[in-house]
Amino acid sequence: MRIFITISVGVILGFFVGVSFPSLPTKLNVLPAFGCDIPMLGNETIVDNKQQRSANHSLPVNRDNSSNGNRTSDGLPKIWVPANPKGAERLPPDIIASESDLYPRRLWGKPSEDLTSKPKYLVTFTVGYDQRANIDAAVKKFSDNFTIVLFHYDGRTNEWDEFEWSRRAIHVSVKKQTKWWYAKRFLHPDIIAPYDYIFIWDEDLGVENFDAEEYIKIVKKHGLEISQPGLDPSRGITWQMTKRRPDVEAHLETEERPGWCSDPHLPPCAAFVEIMAPVFSRDAWRCVWHMIQNDLVHGWGLDLALQKCVEPANEKIGVVDAQWIVHQGVPSLGNQGQSENGKSPWQGVFKAIPYLINLDLFYNFCLLSIYLSMNVRMIISVVEMYMY
């Protein structure tokens, strides 16, 4: 009954949203092309006049046509547009720092001498102190070429100083939060821009057969934008796609159980990794970060949507088999829930699953209705255009 109501409301709302969009004009408007190819030059943007008229008619045009430097390759005048970020329009371009990093700075000395090295990669773990031995083993698999960030869901940070590496790691502590909550708020793409690859990992991963530097080499070799290590099948797996294959270095697709894949090039048969140990390129993470909703908690369903952030997804999302891990399945975060009506904390944590599924169903049917209603209006407009 709940699913029926969700679908019905989604279809009705989507239909009315779709028909609210303006229809196509019934008369053709033929104008000379005046367009915008926009290369960047320093802190300004050059707009070439080639294809379509700019929507902003107030842009100043450089009318000094005596110099070849003020014209495009087609001999048309260039338009100079300020390229400062939103909110920084008043600042001189050379003073703007639109990106940052997670490199710690000293409280003394010359700033130019603060950084003896700049790690190229980032790895984050969302942790509780009870899993310290597992995290200690995992961190030691990552070289000094990685910045280490620990997100603490139990509020215990000082105890980690028993490990030498912890003193140079970055610690962020907010109680009872998941890694996607942390990622949305502390891993903005402009903040972690210096890192080529970002590992966003759980705390219950066995890494005896994993080497991070070798993993990066394989990812680069195969051109993977989103990836994960293969999973040891002896500990149980959910998807065939993430199962480690001992005879290959990496794989991009698999065969699932009958009826699980409508298309062999789509998840979960291809373009798919799970959310316990994903690795993102810088560009892929910029897209994924924007896709993550602010109220996302556990992240179920996110793995099926990652394909939207790379193209072609079935060639750039894959599993690295030569460097594999063990998913231990320790439900430590579940104990951070709240007991209600005699139920244990972990039952409260997982209570949100049906709600998330219904929201996803509602969203998909709403989009489908918008798409269909807009296409109906477009067809009607085209018919009217040729009739009159």
N, C-alpha and C positions, 0 to 999 in steps of 0.2 A: 504493500500500500504506500509506503514511504517513497519507494522508487517511482511508482506511478505518479504521485503528486509532484515529485521533483522534476520528472520529465515534462509533465503538463505545464507547470509554471515556467520552466525554461523555454519551452516552445512558444508559449503565449508571449512572454516578455521579449524573446528574440524577434518574433514577428513584428511586434509594434516598434521595436528599436529599428529594425530593418526598413520598414515602410516610412519611418520618420526622416530617412535620408532624402535629400532632394533628388528628383529624377533628372535624367540627362536632358540637356537642351534639345528642342525639336528642330532647331535651325543650325546649320553648319556655320562656323565662324572661321573663315580662311584668312589667316594673317601670315605675314612673312616671319620666318623663324628668327628668333633672337634668344640664344640659350646660354647655358651656364656649365662650362667645364671648369672646375675650381681646383687648381693646384695651389699648394701652400708655398709662400715665399717669406721666410723669416716669421714675423708675427703679423703679417698681413695676408690677405687672400686676393689672388688675381682671378677675376671672373672673365672668361673668354666668351665673346658674343658669337655663338654658333647655332644653337638649336631652338631655344624657346625663350620667350620674353620673361625677364625676372619679375617675380611677384612684388618685389619691393621697388617701387618707382622713385623712391626718394634717395637712392644710392647716388653719390656724387660720381660723375663720369669725368675722367681725365680728358680734357678736350685739346690738349696740346699735342697735335698730330704731327708735329714737325720731326719728332724723334722716332726712330724705328723701335726704340726700347719701350715705347708706350703703346705698341700695337701687338696684336697676336700674330701667329704665323699666317693667318688669313688676311692680314692687313686691317683688321677691325680694331677699334679702340678698346683698351682694357678698363675694367672697373675695379677700383681699389676699395676693399671692404675690410674694416677693422675685424680682427679675429680673436679679440680677447674673450675669455670665458664669461658666461653670464654672471653678473654681479661684479665683474672686475673691469667694466667698460671704461671707467675713469682712470684706471691705472696706466702708467707708461708700460708698453709691451715688454721692455727688458727687465722689469721688476717682477713679473708674474711667475710664480712657481705653481703650476697647475697640478703637478704630481708630487708624491712624497715617497717615503720608504719606511722600513722598519729597522733601519740601522741605528743602534744606540749611539748616543753622543756623550763625550766627556763633559765634565763640569769645569774643566780647566784647559789651558793651552790653546793653541791655534786651531780653529775649526777645520782648517785644511789638513791638519795632521790627525784628525780624529779616527779616520777609517784606515786601518792597515790592510783591510781586504773588504771586498763587497760580494757577499754570497749571491750566486746567480739563481738559486732555487729556494723555495719556501715549503716547509712541511709543518702542518698543524695537527695536533692531537687534542681531542676533547676527553678530559681525564678525570678520574677520581683517584684519591691517594691509595685506595686498596689495590689498584692495578699498577702500582709503581714499578714492580719488578718487570712486568711485561713492557711497559713504556721505556724503561731503562734499556732493555734489550733492543727495542725498536729504534730508539734514538741513535744507538751506536752503529746502526746500519747506514746512517746518513753522515756524509763527510762534512768538513768545515765549509764546503761550498753551499751548505744549506743554512738558512735561518730557521731556528726551532721556535715554535710558538705553542704554548700549552694553554688551553682553555679549561678552566677548573669549574666543574659543575657542583663540587662539594664544598667550595670555599677554602680548602686547605692548600695553601701555597708555600708557606715557610718550611714545611717538612721536607719539601723536595730538594732543599739545599744539601741534603746528604749526598746528592749526586753532583759531581764536579761540573758536568755539562749544564746542569740546571741554573747555575749562577750566570751563565751567559745567554740563557734562553729568555724569551719574553713570556711573561705570565699574565693572563687575563682571567679574573675571577668574578663570576656572577652565578649565584647558586641556582640549581635546578633548571638549567637551560641546555639545549641540544646544540650540536655543532653547526646546524644551519642557522640557528638564531645568532650564534657568534659570527659565522661567516658573513651574514648579511650586514652586520653592524661594524665589524672590525677588519674585513677583508675587501673593502671597496677597491675596485680596479685601479683607481688613481693613487691609492695608498700603497699598493703592492706592485706598482708598475715596473720596478726594476727586475722582477723575478720572471725568468723564462717559463718556469713550470711551477705549479702550485699543487701540493699533495694535501688533501683534506681527509684525514684518516681517523678511524675509530681506535679505541684503546685495546680491543681484544683481538689483535692480529699477531699471529706467529710468523716471525721473519727469519727463521734459521736459514732458509734458502733464497734470501733476497739481498741484493746489493743495489743501492740507490743509483750510484754512478753508472753501473752497467745497464740498469733499467732505462736511464735517460738516453744512453747511446742507442738502445733498441727503438725507443720511441721516436727519436730523430730519424733513424734509418728508415722506418716504415711510415713516417709522416703522420703520426697519430696526434691529433689535437686533444682528444679525450681518451683516457685509457685506464686500465687497472691491471695489477698483477693477476695471473691465473690463480684459481683457488684449488687447493689440494682436495680432490674428490673423496678422500678417505674420511673426511670429517663432515661430509654431507654438504650438498649444494642445493640451491633453489632453482637456478637457471643453468641450462646446458651451455649457454654462451660463455659464462664465466668459469667453466670447468677447465682446469689446466690440461693441455695436450702435451705429452712428453716428446712428441716427434717433430714439433715445429717451434720456431722462435716466437711467433705471434700469430694470432688468427683474427679474422674480421667477421666471420659468420659461422653459423652452426645449424644443426637440425634439431628442432624442439619436438616435444610430444605432439601427436596428431591434433590439429585444430588450434594450436597455440599461436600460430603465425599466419596471418592473412596474406603476408607478402614476405618472401625470403630475404628481402633487402631492408626490412623494417624490424624494430624491436618486437619481441625479444630474440629474434633469430639473427639480427645484425644491428649495427648502429646502437649498441647497447652495452653499458657497464652498470654494475650495482653501485650503491651509495656508501658502502662501508669503507672503500679504499680508492676513491676516484683520484685521477691525476689530470689536471687541466693545463693546457698551454695558456699563455698570457691572453691571447685574443679570445680563446674559447671561454675563459673565465669571465671576461668582460661581459659576454653575452649571458652566461649562466647566472651571474650575479644579478643582472637586471631581471631575469626570469623568476628568481626566488622571491616569493611573496613574504611580506613582513610577518604574517601569522603562520608561516610554515614551521612545523614543530619537528616531527620525526622524519619527514622527507620522503615518505612512501609515495610513489608515483613520479617523483622527480627523475628517476633513472629512465623512465619511458619518454620523458620530454627532452632529454639532453640532445637528441638528434636535431632539434630545431636550431642549434647553435653552431653547427658546422655543415659544410656543403662540399662534396657529397658525403653525407653522414656515414654511409656504409663503407667508405674508404678511409675515413679519418677518425673513426671510433673503433677501438679494438682492445684485445686482451693480450698481454705479454706473458707468454708461457715459459720463457727461459728464466724468468725471475718470478717465482711464485711464493704465495703466502698461505697461511692457514687461518681460516676464520673460526675462532674459538667459540663464538656465540655466548659470551659472558653477559648476562642481562643486568649489568651493574647499574645502568641508568634507570632501569625500571624501579629500583628501590628508592629513587628520589621522588616518587609519586606521593600522593596523600591518601590515607586510609579513609574510606567513607562507607557507612552502613555495614560495617563488619568486614569489608573487602580489603585485601592486602594492597599495599602501595602500587605494585606493578599492574594490578587490574585497573586502577585509576588511570595509570599512564596510557594503557592501550584502549581505554574507553573512547578515545577520540577517533579511532579508525573508521567506524561507519560514517561519522560526520564528514570526514575528509573525502571518503568515496562518494557520498551524496553530493558534496560540493563540486567535485570533479565532473560527475554526471550532469549536474545542472549546467555547469559552464559549457560543456561540449554541446548539449542540445540547444543552449541559447545561441552559441556561435553558428550552429547549423541553421537555425531558423533565420538569423540575420542574413546569412549568406543566400539562402533560398529566396527570401523576400526581396533582397536587393537585386537578385538576378531577374525576378519577375518584373520588377519596375524597369530594369534596363531593357528587357525585351519589349515591353509596352512602349517605352520611349522610342526605340528604334523603329517599331512598326508605325508609330505616329509620324516619325520623321519622313518616312517614305510615302506615307499616305497624303501628307499635306505639303 
